[in-house]
Amino acid sequence: MPCLIAAPASGSGKTLVSLALAALARRRGLNLQTFKVGPDYLDPQLLSLASGRACRNLDALLCGEDWLRQSFQRHGSQGDLCLVEGVMGLFDGKGPSAEGSSAHVAALLQLPVVLVVEASRQAGSLAALVRGFRDHDPQLSIAGVVLNGVGSARHEALLREALASIAMPVLGALPRHSSLELPSRHLGLLPAHELEDVQTRLEAWAELAQEHLDLEQLWPLLSAPPPAEPAPPPAPPGGWPSEAPIKVALASDAAFHFRYPEAIELLEQNGLTVEAWSPLADEPLPSDCRGVILPGGYPELHAGSLSASQRSLSALRQARAMGLPIYAECGGLLLLGRGLEDQQGVLHPMADLLPFQARRGSLSLGYRQASPLGDGLVLRQGETLWGHEFHRWQLDAENAEDSSLWQLEGWGSPARREGWGDGQLHASWLHLHWGGCPAIPQRFAAAARQVSPLVPD
């Protein structure tokens, strides 16, 4: 079985180790299937870049344990090798619990853990830290430790001796160097498409694994799970559509790129053809499309350019007027408001379909349980969904309570009404993984089939 690469805390180097192994596997001509624990969008982009295969998210809260196991088995068994990167600290999950954490996923899948420890300011204390993680949960197996931030040969020798005292294998020692740092911004690492000198970085990551990781011990921990009998995707209510596929538009550019691979796959399984559309390039909506999907991303970094994209904004208003289904979450929500403030505090007009202006504010982060307040485009009253909220922009909304989509509750977050929705529109801060709520693409597809195709002005 493969391993899960985890750490005591965020920023310890688990992404760097994962990228190094993925890049080396690719250089050797091997197909490595990567996975990422949790609701992250940015790390999976980098892992996909390094491995050459689409990274898959494993989130027990958003998708459920059964779906998680099935996804891991189905996709993991298709590669020569397999690797799972954890999220945050090993036991960090929903609130103060380990639910949804890397440890939760490792236990579900019975994966050994490789612990990446940022050891630049430690010596003998490292043994106490690692012993605590090793003994905290008897269900977990710690296969070994990768040391990150090692300052010298003497420092490495100290760390190795400390871990030998608790019989913990050392699986590698990465040097301390600024060239190994991954660039980031306010919501995490830079997206893969913004990295400069990609080929140079891939080579550097591969060399890092080759020179500083104990591949004799690590490579067997990347073995893919055994193949399983392929299961056909579940048919939507009423069976598969028999008519020809219909077209829907998916915002896809530097401003809108937070999505899971399953989103397009599930739309296609429900008889839709998904066409990429760039609001940032001021493109009109595709002719004959019958629905619009606006995923998350970084529209706040492109507010001026989006505001100047009058053809795209006009097309959104036309789609709304014609009754086309529109699904928007997080960054996609911001495109629908009256104004969006950029990083310099300048407010730029947007599509003006919803009564709010968005400005930089405090961080909103965490899992949320959502209870719809009525039937809408993709929701039904009485259902309960889990989603994830992660944003630094906040809304100055007018009469938001009159059109609230659902009530959100989460650890440390007061219950509140949030979002806008009706039979045509779903717009919310909340990110959903459709693998855990397949009724959403089914209902979106059904709504798209009920409307006339868009005829551009």
N, C-alpha and C positions, 0 to 999 in steps of 0.2 A: 504494500500500500504506500501511497505517497505521504509526505509529511505536511504539516501546517507550520508555516514560518510565523512566529509570534514574537512578542517583546514585552518587557515589563511596563512600557509606556510608549505613547506616540513619540516620534522623533528619535527612536533608538537605532533605526537603520534597517528595519525589516523590508521596506520597499526596495532599498538599494540591493540587499542580498537577493531578493526575488528577481529583480531586473537583471542582476549579474548572471544568475543561473539560467534565466530565460534566454538571454543574449548568447550565452555560451552554447546552450542546446541548439539554438538556431544556427550558429556558426558551424556546428558539427553536423548539420543537416537533419536534425531530429525534430519531430513534431511534439512540442511541449504544450499541453493544455493548462492554462492558468485559471485560477479562481480567486476571487476576493471576498472575504467575509464582510458582511454589512452593506449599507446603502451607498457606498462610495461610487462616484462616477469618474474621478480623475485618476486614481491609481490604476483602475482597469484599462483606461486609455493607454497608459504607459506600458502596462503588461502586455496588452495586445500588440503594441508597436514592437516590443522586444521579442515576443515569441512568434509573431506573424499569424496568430490565431486569436479570434475574439475571446477575450476574458469573460467569464461568467461570474455573477454575484451569487453568493450563498448567504441568504438572510432568513434565519428561522422565524423571526418575528413578522417580516413582511410577507413571506411565502409559505410558512408552515414547514414542519419537519419532514413530512412525506414528500412534498415537492422538492425540498432541498436534497434529500437522498437520491431521488430519481434524477434530478438534474446533474448531480455529481457523477452518478453512475453512467448516465447516457453520454455526457460530454467528455468526462475523464477517460473513459475507455476507448475513445476514438484517437487518442494520441499515443506516441511512443512513451512519453513521460507525462507527469502530472505534478502540479504544485499548487498549494493553497496559501495565499497570503492573508494573515489575520488582520484585525482592526484594533486600533488603539492598544491598550494594555491587554494582556492575555485574558483577564477576568472582567474586563470592562464591558458591561452590557446595558440593559435598560435600567436607568436610574442607578442605584447602588448595587443591583443584583448582577449575576453573571448570565442572565437570560439574554440570548442573542449574541453573546460574546464569542470570541475565538475559542475559548475553552468549551463553550456549549457546542459549537460546531465540531471541534475535535472529538468530543465525546460521542456525538451522534454518529460520526463517520468512522470512529475508532482509528483516528490518525495520530501517529506520534508527533510531538511538538519539537521544533527546533527553535530555541530561544535566542534571539538576537539582543545582546546587552550592550548599551552604550557605556563603555568602561573607562573613558578617558580620565576620570577623576577618582578611580577606585584602585584598590589593590586587594588586600585580604578581605575587605568587607564584601567583595563580590561573592564569596562563598555563602555568606549569610543571606544575601539577596536571592541567589539561585536556589539555595536550599528551601527558602520560603515558598518560592513558586513551585518547586518540585513536590513539596509535601502538602501544599494547600488543598489539592483535590486528588485523592487516591485513584480516581478514574483515569487521570491523565498520565501519559508516559512522556517524559522529557528525554528525547533522544540525544541531546547534546546542546552545546552553546556555541554561537558565533560571537566573537568579541569584536566590537566596533569602536573605533577611536583609539586604537593602540598607539602610544606615543613613541615607543622605542623597543629594541630587542629586550632590554632589561625589564621594561614594563610588561611586555608579553610574558616573559618568564615568571614574573610575580603572579600574574593572573592565572597562568596555567597551573602553577603550584597550588594556588588557592583552590582552584576547582578540582585538582587531583585529591585534595584532602576530603572532598565529599564524593569522590568517585564519579565525577561528571565529565564526560568526554568534551573536548574542545574540537569543534568542527571547522574552525577557521579563525583568522585574526586580521581584520581590516585596518589599514593604517589611518592615522588622522591626517586628512588633507582636504583643503578647501575645494579641490577639483572634484571631490566625490559628493559634494552637496548638491541636492536637487532644488532647482528654483521654485519658489512658491509665491502665492498672493493670498488675498483675504479669505478664500474658501478652501485653501489647500494647495497642492502642487500645481504647477503650470500644466495646462492641457498639452497632450502630446503634439498637436498640430502647431503649437507655439514654440516648441524647442528648436533651438538653432543647432546646426551641425549634427543632425540626427545620426548619420552613419558613423561619425566620429564617436558619438556617445555610445552607440551600440558596441563598437569595437572596444571602447574603454571599459564598458561593463563586462564584456566577455573576458577581457584580460584580467579584470579584478577577480573574477571567479577562478580563472586559470592559475593565478599567482598566489592568491591569499586564502582560498577555501580548500578544505580537505575533501577533494572530490572522491577519493577512494571511499570515504565514509558517507558523503552526502549523496552521491549519484544513486546508490540503491534506495535512498529515501525519496526518490522521484519516480519510482515505478508506477505505472498507470494501473488503475483498478481493472479487474478482469471484465471482459465484455459481458453485457447482459442482453437478453432477448429484447430487440427493439419494440417499444410500445407505440402504437399509433396515437396521435394526438386525440384528446377527447372531442367528439363532435359537438357543435353548439346545439342548443335546443332547436328541435325541428329538423336537424340534419344539416349537412353541408349545403351551401348555396349552389343551386344548379345553373343559375344564370352566369353570364360572363362577368369577370371581375370588374369592379368599378374603382375609379381613381380617387385617392385622397392625398392631400398635401401635408408634408411633414417639414416644419421649419428646421433647417439643417445648415448651419454656418458657424462662424467664430462666436456669434452671440448666443446660439441655441444648439447645444450639443450634449446635454445631459440626458441620456436615455440608455435603457438596457437593450441588449440584442433581442430579447424576447418580445419587445414591443412591436417591431416590424414583423417578426415571425408570426405572432398571434394575429395581427391584422391580415397578413396574407393568408393564414389558415382560415380566416373568416371571409375570404373571397374579395379582399381589397388589394388593389395595386397601390403601393406607396411611392409617391414621387417627391424627391427632395425639392425644397423651395427655400430661397434665401431672401428673407426680408432685408438683410444687411446690404445685399446687392441691388435692392429696389426692384426685385423681380415681381411681375404680376403673379397672382395665383395661377397654377396650371389650368389651362382651358379644360372644361368638362369635369373638374374635380367636384366632389360632393361632400367633402369634409376637410377640416383643418385641425392639425395637431401642433401645439406650441409647447415643446419641452423646455426644461430649464437650461441654464447656461449663465452667460455673463452679459446680459443686455445693458447693465449699468456702465460697463466699460465702453460701450458703443452707442450711448444714448444720442449723441449728436448726429451720428450717421443714420441711426434708425429713424430719428425725427425727420431727417431730410429725405427718407425713402417714401415719398408721398404716394407713389404708385402702389407699393406694397400695403401701406396703411389704408389707402382707399379700397384696395381689394378686400381687406379684412372687413371693412365697414359694409361693403357690398355683400360679402358672404353672410354676415350677420343679418342683413336686411332680407336676403333671399331664404333665410331659414336653414342654412347649412350647419351641421353639427360642428361645434368648436370645442376642443379639449385643450386646456392650458394649465400648466402647473409651474409654480415658482417663477423662474425667469420669464416663461411664456405668459404668465399672468401680468407681468409688468408692461408688456407690449400693449395690453388692452386698456390701460388706464388713461387718464387725462394728461398726466405728465410724469416724467422720470428724471430724477436728479442724477447727474453724473458724479464722478469722484471729486470734482472740484466744486460741487455744490450748485452747479448751473442746472436749472430745470428745463427740460425739453418736452415739447408736446408729443403725445403718442396717439394711438388710434381713437381714443375718447369713446370707448364702448362701455367702460365701467367707471363709476364715480369716485375715483381716488387719484391722489398724487403719491408717488413713491420717493422717499428720501432715505439717505443713509441713517442708520440708527443702531440700536443694540443688537447683539447676536441672538437669534432664535435657533435652538439646536435641540434635537431629540426625537425619539419615537412618540407618535401620537395615536391614540385610539379615536377613530372618527365615527360618529353616529349621525347619519343623514337626517335632516329635518323634514324631508319630503321626498317624493319621487322626482327624479331629474333625468338628465341625458343618460348618465351611466350609473346612477345610484337609485336605490329604493329604500324607502323608510323602513326601519326595523333591521336593516343590515348593520353589521359592525365591520369596519376595516382598520387595518394598521398601516400607517404611513410614516414618513420621516420628514422632519422640517429642518432646514439648514439655510439660513439667509441672514444678511446684515442690513438689508434695506427694509424699511417699514412703511406702512400705508397711512396716509392721512385720508380717511374715507368719509364720504357723506352718506348718512342713512344706511350704513352697512348692515345694521340689524334687520332691515326690511328685506334683504335679499340673501341672508346667510345660507350657506350651502349645508353645513353640518356643524355639530359641536365637537370640539377637539379637547381631549384630556391627555395629560402626560405627566410623568414624574417631575415635580418641581415647576410645572407650568399650570397656572390656574385654568380651569375649564373656561372655554370661550367659544363664541360663535365665529365662524370664519368662512370666507369664500363666497362666490356667487354662482348661482345655477338656476336653470330652468330646463324645459324639455329639449332645448337646443344647445345650451352652454354649460360647461363645467370649467370653473376657473378658481384655483386655490393655490396657496403656498405649498400644500402637501404633495410630496413625491410618493407615488404608488408604484409598486412592482406588479405588473399585470400577471406575472406567473402565479401570484398569490390571490388574484381576483380576476380570473379569466372572463367573468361576466362583463367586465368593462369593455374590452375590445369587441365582444359579441354584440353588446348593446350599441356601441358606437357604429359598428358595421350595419346593424339593423336600421339605425337612424339615417345613415348615409344613403341607404337604399330607398328611403321614403321621400327624398327630395330631388328636385330637378338639378341637373348639372349646372355648374357656374358658367355663365356666358360673360366674358369680360366686357366692361364698358368700352 
